Amino acid sequence: MVSTSSRIAVYSGTFDPITLGHEDVVRRASGLFDTLIVAVAVAHHKKTRFSLEERMLIAQQALKDVHNVRVVPFDGLIMDFCAAEEAVAVVRGIRNMTDFDYESQMAAMNRKLLPEVETVFLLPRAELQCISSTLVREISQLGGDVSQMVSPTVATALRPLMAA
């Protein structure tokens, strides 16, 4: 029997900024699901370099060639967002064991909140595993070249930061 329901997954984060590692996870996850929602967190608890609107626009531009991806804002619990979007899975990118330890705890807690939503871990390509948004912001702020860590769209958005 073939299911006619759409398999929706959610990939959440602050994406401040979205990196090539994030993009790699998005592109690979988009092949596993009918729809992948890139949920850009409001991030009240963090001081972000880019506003929510800027982070969403940058992500939309960086991912414009991935046709089954929607970039939307979210606030609150990711499991509440997943329930509202009728998602079957949460996608999490992990770069190292530190990420895995944290993400596995989150996955266990999320399973308690909404057992029918699975957590799928994806590793970015090996050459992208060292990239983090925090390091990209720091390198950019110090005038370094981030062109091997972010798409041209993101590099352009970071340029005013370099001049500051």
C-alpha positions as CSV (number, residue, x, y, z in Angstrom):
1,M,0.0,0.0,0.0
2,V,1.4,3.4,-1.0
3,S,1.0,6.3,1.4
4,T,-0.4,9.5,0.0
5,S,0.7,11.5,3.0
6,S,3.7,13.8,2.8
7,R,6.7,13.0,4.9
8,I,7.7,16.3,6.5
9,A,10.9,16.8,8.5
10,V,12.1,19.8,10.5
11,Y,15.7,21.1,10.7
12,S,15.9,23.8,13.3
13,G,18.6,26.2,14.4
14,T,19.5,29.8,14.8
15,F,21.5,29.7,11.5
16,D,23.5,32.8,12.5
17,P,24.7,32.5,9.7
18,I,23.8,29.4,7.8
19,T,27.1,27.6,6.9
20,L,28.1,25.2,4.2
21,G,27.8,22.4,6.8
22,H,24.1,23.4,7.4
23,E,23.6,23.5,3.7
24,D,25.0,20.1,3.3
25,V,22.7,18.7,5.9
26,V,19.7,20.4,4.3
27,R,20.5,19.2,0.8
28,R,21.0,15.6,2.0
29,A,17.9,15.6,4.3
30,S,15.8,17.1,1.5
31,G,16.4,13.8,-0.4
32,L,15.0,11.8,2.5
33,F,11.7,13.6,3.0
34,D,9.0,15.1,0.8
35,T,9.3,18.4,2.6
36,L,12.1,19.8,4.8
37,I,11.2,22.8,6.9
38,V,14.3,24.8,7.9
39,A,13.0,26.3,11.1
40,V,14.9,29.5,12.0
41,A,14.7,30.0,15.7
42,V,13.7,33.4,17.1
43,A,16.6,32.8,19.7
44,H,15.6,35.1,22.5
45,H,18.4,33.5,24.6
46,K,21.2,34.4,22.2
47,K,22.6,37.7,20.9
48,T,22.6,37.0,17.2
49,R,24.6,38.9,14.5
50,F,21.7,38.9,12.1
51,S,18.1,39.6,12.9
52,L,15.5,36.8,12.4
53,E,14.4,38.4,9.1
54,E,18.0,38.6,7.9
55,R,18.7,35.0,8.9
56,M,15.6,33.8,7.1
57,L,16.4,35.7,4.0
58,I,20.0,34.6,3.9
59,A,18.9,30.9,4.3
60,Q,16.2,31.3,1.6
61,Q,18.8,32.7,-0.8
62,A,21.4,30.0,0.1
63,L,18.8,27.2,-0.4
64,K,16.8,28.6,-3.3
65,D,17.8,25.7,-5.5
66,V,16.4,23.1,-3.1
67,H,12.8,22.9,-4.2
68,N,11.2,20.9,-1.4
69,V,12.6,23.2,1.4
70,R,10.6,25.9,3.2
71,V,12.3,28.4,5.5
72,V,10.1,29.6,8.3
73,P,10.5,31.2,11.7
74,F,9.8,29.4,14.9
75,D,9.6,30.1,18.6
76,G,9.1,27.8,21.5
77,L,9.4,24.1,21.8
78,I,10.5,22.3,18.6
79,M,8.2,19.4,19.3
80,D,5.2,21.9,19.4
81,F,6.4,23.2,16.1
82,C,6.7,19.6,14.7
83,A,3.1,18.8,15.9
84,A,1.7,22.0,14.2
85,E,3.5,21.2,11.0
86,E,2.6,17.4,11.1
87,A,6.3,16.5,10.9
88,V,7.4,12.9,11.2
89,A,11.1,13.7,12.0
90,V,13.5,16.2,13.3
91,V,16.9,16.4,11.5
92,R,20.0,17.3,13.5
93,G,23.4,17.8,12.1
94,I,26.3,16.6,14.3
95,R,29.9,17.4,13.7
96,N,31.6,15.6,16.6
97,M,31.1,13.7,19.9
98,T,30.3,16.8,21.8
99,D,27.4,17.5,19.4
100,F,26.3,13.9,19.6
101,D,26.2,13.9,23.4
102,Y,24.1,17.0,23.5
103,E,21.8,16.0,20.6
104,S,21.2,12.5,21.9
105,Q,20.0,14.0,25.2
106,M,17.7,16.4,23.3
107,A,16.4,13.5,21.1
108,A,15.5,11.5,24.2
109,M,13.7,14.4,25.8
110,N,11.9,15.2,22.5
111,R,10.8,11.6,22.3
112,K,9.2,11.9,25.7
113,L,7.4,15.0,24.5
114,L,6.3,13.6,21.1
115,P,7.1,9.9,20.7
116,E,5.8,9.7,17.1
117,V,8.5,12.2,15.8
118,E,11.8,10.5,15.1
119,T,15.2,12.3,15.4
120,V,17.5,11.7,12.4
121,F,21.2,12.6,12.8
122,L,23.2,13.5,9.7
123,L,26.9,14.2,9.6
124,P,28.1,16.9,7.2
125,R,30.8,16.0,4.7
126,A,34.1,15.5,6.5
127,E,35.6,18.7,5.1
128,L,32.7,20.7,6.6
129,Q,32.7,19.2,10.1
130,C,35.0,21.8,11.6
131,I,32.7,24.7,10.6
132,S,30.4,26.4,13.1
133,S,28.4,29.6,12.8
134,T,30.3,31.0,15.9
135,L,33.7,30.5,14.2
136,V,32.5,31.9,10.9
137,R,31.3,35.1,12.7
138,E,34.6,35.4,14.6
139,I,36.8,34.8,11.6
140,S,34.7,37.3,9.6
141,Q,34.8,39.9,12.3
142,L,38.6,39.7,12.4
143,G,38.8,40.2,8.6
144,G,39.5,36.5,7.7
145,D,38.3,34.8,4.6
146,V,35.2,32.7,5.2
147,S,34.5,31.8,1.5
148,Q,35.3,28.1,2.1
149,M,32.8,28.0,5.0
150,V,29.7,29.8,3.7
151,S,27.9,30.3,0.4
152,P,28.6,33.5,-1.6
153,T,25.3,34.9,-0.3
154,V,26.4,34.5,3.3
155,A,29.9,35.9,2.6
156,T,28.3,39.0,1.1
157,A,26.0,39.5,4.1
158,L,29.0,39.2,6.4
159,R,31.1,41.8,4.6
160,P,29.5,44.8,6.5
161,L,30.6,43.0,9.7
162,M,34.2,42.9,8.5
163,A,34.2,46.7,8.0
164,A,32.9,47.3,11.5
